[in-house]
Amino acid sequence: MTPVIAFDRVTKRYGDSKSLDALDLQVPPGEVLALLGHNGAGKTTAMKLILGLIVPSEGEVRVFGSSPQNAEASQLRHRLGFLPENVGFYEQLSGREVLDYFARLKRTDRRQIDGLLEQVGLGAAANRRVKTYSKGMRQRLGLAQALLGEPQLLLLDEPTTGLDPAATRDFYTTIEALRARGCTVLLSSHVLPGVEPYIDRALILGAGRRLALGSIDELRQQAALPLTIRVKGDWTARAPSVPEAEGTPSGLNGHAQEFRISPAHKMTVLRRLSQTPEVEDIELLPPTLEHLYTHFSATLSDTHSGTTLPAGDQS
Ligand SMILES: Nc1ncnc2c1ncn2[C@@H]1O[C@H](COP(=O)(O)OP(=O)(O)OP(=O)(O)O)[C@@H](O)[C@H]1O
C-alpha cells in the first residue's frame, strides 16, 4: 500500500544549519501520528515540506505517492487540510463567513459549512464575529477550516496550544472521529498530556533528527524505563523491603507505598506481593508518553556530549 507520507533521507538546510537531518518516515493511510519535539526540533519544517511550501535540500518527499512540488501538486492540496500554529482570521467576519470565504478559496462545496460548525461545537456561535471568540473557539474554527473538503490528510501544527483541558478533550474526540473515517492525521505538539489514547505512533524529533518512532508500547520496550508499582495495605511489616526497587520508595497517605522497578523484575515482584496477605491492592503505572519523550530527548543531549543514539534509532 502506498504510504500517505514518505520521507526518504530528507535534509532541509538553511545556510549552515540543518532543520531536518536525513529523516526517514513512512505514514500509512489512516494513521494518527504525533510529531513531538522541543522548540526548533523541525516539526513545522516537516509539515511545510509535506505541503510543498519548501523543497528538501537532499532526499525526497512524497505525499500520496507524488512529489508535493510537481504538476499534480494543486490536486494534491485538495486532499490536504492544514491548521497552522498561529491561526488568524478576519476579526469582523462571523465564523460562518470565515468558513464561506475559505470554502470559496478551496473551491469546495459550501453546503458542508453548517455541519462542520456543529461538528467542532461552534453551531451556536456561527453568526458571531470572530473578534468575540475565545482562543479555544478560534482553534475550533481553525479546525473546521482545515476539515473543509473532507481531506484525506490533515496536518495540525500545535493544535491544542492555549486550549483548556475540556477543549483539548473535545479536540481529541474530533480527531478520533476523523481516524474512524480513515483520515490520516499528523499532529505536532509539545503539549503531551491527554494525547496518548488518540495516536497510533509518535515520532520524537530532536535537532532535526529522528530520536524515536513507534507506538507507545514499542517506545516503552525500546526505552525499558522503570515502571511504578503502587501497593496498598499494611504489608511492609511482613515484607519490609523490595530488593528490586530502584531509588527510595515513597509513602502515600500512610497506607500505600510507591516504588520503581525495571520491567525485567515486574513479574517476580508482582508474584511475591500477590502472595502477601496484607497487600490489599496493586497498581501498575507504566511510563507515560511524557516520560518517554523526556527519555528520548535526553539521548540528544548525550549525542551532543559525545555518546551515540540507542541502537536502531540512528537513521
Ligand atoms: N526560514 C528559515 N530560515 C532559517 N532558519 C529556519 C527557517 N525556518 C526554520 N528554521 C530553523 O529550523 C529549525 C527548525 O524549525 P521548525 O520551525 O521546524 O521547528 P519546530 O519544531 O516547529 O519548533 P516550534 O516548536 O518552536 O514551532 C529551527 O532552528 C529554526 O530556527
The ligand as a Tripos MOL2 file, in Angstrom:
@<TRIPOS>MOLECULE
LIG
   31    33     1     0     0
SMALL
NO_CHARGES

@<TRIPOS>ATOM
      1 N1         13.0720   30.1310    7.0140 N.pl3     1 LIG1
      2 C1         14.0150   29.7690    7.8850 C.ar      1 LIG1
      3 N2         15.2500   30.3140    7.8430 N.ar      1 LIG1
      4 C2         16.2260   29.9340    8.6960 C.ar      1 LIG1
      5 N3         16.0660   29.0120    9.6700 N.ar      1 LIG1
      6 C3         14.8490   28.4400    9.7570 C.ar      1 LIG1
      7 C4         13.7610   28.7810    8.8900 C.ar      1 LIG1
      8 N4         12.6810   28.0280    9.2330 N.ar      1 LIG1
      9 C5         13.0730   27.2600   10.2740 C.ar      1 LIG1
     10 N5         14.3490   27.4890   10.5920 N.ar      1 LIG1
     11 C6         15.1200   26.8470   11.6730 C.3       1 LIG1
     12 O1         14.9310   25.4510   11.5520 O.3       1 LIG1
     13 C7         14.8410   24.8450   12.8360 C.3       1 LIG1
     14 C8         13.5580   24.0490   12.9320 C.3       1 LIG1
     15 O2         12.4670   24.9470   12.9050 O.3       1 LIG1
     16 P1         10.9470   24.4590   12.9780 P.3       1 LIG1
     17 O3         10.0910   25.6760   12.8430 O.co2     1 LIG1
     18 O4         10.7400   23.3630   12.0100 O.co2     1 LIG1
     19 O5         10.8820   23.8710   14.4610 O.3       1 LIG1
     20 P2          9.6250   23.3980   15.3090 P.3       1 LIG1
     21 O6          9.9520   22.0400   15.8070 O.co2     1 LIG1
     22 O7          8.3750   23.5540   14.5220 O.co2     1 LIG1
     23 O8          9.6780   24.4340   16.5170 O.3       1 LIG1
     24 P3          8.4850   25.1330   17.3750 P.3       1 LIG1
     25 O9          8.0180   24.1020   18.3510 O.co2     1 LIG1
     26 O10         9.2010   26.2670   18.0330 O.co2     1 LIG1
     27 O11         7.4370   25.5740   16.4030 O.co2     1 LIG1
     28 C9         14.9300   25.9710   13.8580 C.3       1 LIG1
     29 O12        16.2560   26.0510   14.3090 O.3       1 LIG1
     30 C10        14.5790   27.2020   13.0450 C.3       1 LIG1
     31 O13        15.2260   28.3490   13.5470 O.3       1 LIG1
@<TRIPOS>BOND
     1     1     2 1
     2     2     3 ar
     3     2     7 ar
     4     3     4 ar
     5     4     5 ar
     6     5     6 ar
     7     6     7 ar
     8     6    10 ar
     9     7     8 ar
    10     8     9 ar
    11     9    10 ar
    12    10    11 1
    13    11    12 1
    14    11    30 1
    15    12    13 1
    16    13    14 1
    17    13    28 1
    18    14    15 1
    19    15    16 1
    20    16    17 2
    21    16    18 1
    22    16    19 1
    23    19    20 1
    24    20    21 2
    25    20    22 1
    26    20    23 1
    27    23    24 1
    28    24    25 2
    29    24    26 1
    30    24    27 1
    31    28    29 1
    32    28    30 1
    33    30    31 1
@<TRIPOS>SUBSTRUCTURE
     1 LIG1         1 GROUP 0 **** ****
